[in-house]
Amino acid sequence: MGSYLCLHLCYSFSKLSTLHRTASSLLSKSSSFFQQHRSSYSHRVVSASASASIDARELRSTDLVALEYADLNLPYQDSGELGHVRIRQHVNPLSSSNIVPVQVPDWNEVYKDPTLPLMVDIGCGSGRFLLWLARRNNDSGNYLGLEIRQKLVKRAEFWVKDLALSNIHFMFANATVSFKQLVSTYPGPLVLVSILCPDPHFKKRHHKRRVVQKPLVDSIVKSLMHGGKVFVQSDVLEVALDLRNQFDAELDALQHVDTIEPSVPCNEEGWLLNNPMGIRTEREIHAEFEGAKIYRRMYQKRP
């Protein structure tokens, strides 16, 4: 079975910290990581299915989220002041409060070792997805979550403290405005950027609010180390096609994974058939529970 390059980055960051490692060596060592975490992921899905069979009538997508992330054992919220934190709510990224670049943090204070390879999750939502990855790579990679909904960031910061992790940081930030400045000051290499189920902003007049715009794509491509990856997905076909078009336009610098490794399973339209990360995002779980299809693409920066 075809290997997924992203898992090699997420679960073996330490093997990427040497910048001269070639793309071919990345490919040759990725299968074992995919097999290991595919097994772990399958176990969780089986457990979720088993639990669902106990009382399928009352099963909700929120129950599946809890099952998927049960090993994190996270408290729901840090205090009464947060109240109920909605997972999906619309925010205008062009409002005056969101177009000001955030202050670059002192990376030595943020991370125990700021020279480790970095993964950035743009629009990280609640942060559970990134926390799950960071916990499994506590000494080999750093993780940065950028989210425009401040309540979610506050709760995620509380969870980081609860888990006592020193390789993950969340920021209240508009990635369109702040991504370039943040990653350009980071001491280590940028090896992976993920944009997963971004806000669709359906109305045509609101398309300018979508997170993936040409300047952000340019910043991502420029900032990635050679061999670094971009993983995008959406449960909305229109948005997925927009993501695809934006990154396909950079094929001089990027190549899709199936052109590097033809055995990676894709459908006839070039969408990845499986999630390569080992765990689903919350939005992904909710969407699949409702019967929606997830459209995925993964790119690698050319050497």
Secondary structure, DSSP 8 states (H G I E B T S, - for coil): ----HHHHHHH-GGGG-STT--HHHHHHTHHHHHHHHHHHHHHHHHHHHHHHHHSGGG--HHHHHHHHTGGG---S-S-TTT-S--SS----TTSGGGSS------HHHH-S-TTS-EEEEET-TTSHHHHHHHHHTTTT-EEEEEES-HHHHHHHHHHHHHHT-SSEEEEE--HHHHHHHHHHH-SS-EEEEEEES-----SGGGGGGSS--HHHHHHHHHHEEEEEEEEEEESSHHHHHHHHHHHHTTTTTEEEHHHH-TTS-B-TTS-BSS-SSSS--HHHHHHHHTT---EEEEEEE--
